């Protein structure tokens, strides 16, 4: 799969601009990057989300139910992810 696309630049915005221009459901996957780099992640069900940040850093981040965090993520791994209802916004 190709590298994640940073879509917000196509809309004349940079990473510091807050508003999202689109969103998608995320199915955690150990092998493939997301189609789009996120600006924010939301989990509707509490748990951990194992991510690879856009700079390559890997982290496991705890989420409360219906919590959103502004994160530039290019991959959500299935190993270590226990949160459900994960949405990405770009």
PyMOL commands that set and color helices and strands:
alter all, ss='L'
color gray80, all
select helices_A, chain A and resi 7-11
alter helices_A, ss='H'
color red, helices_A
select strands_A, chain A and resi 23-25+40-45+47-53+58-63+67-69+73-77+84-89
alter strands_A, ss='S'
color yellow, strands_A
deselect
rebuild
show_as cartoon
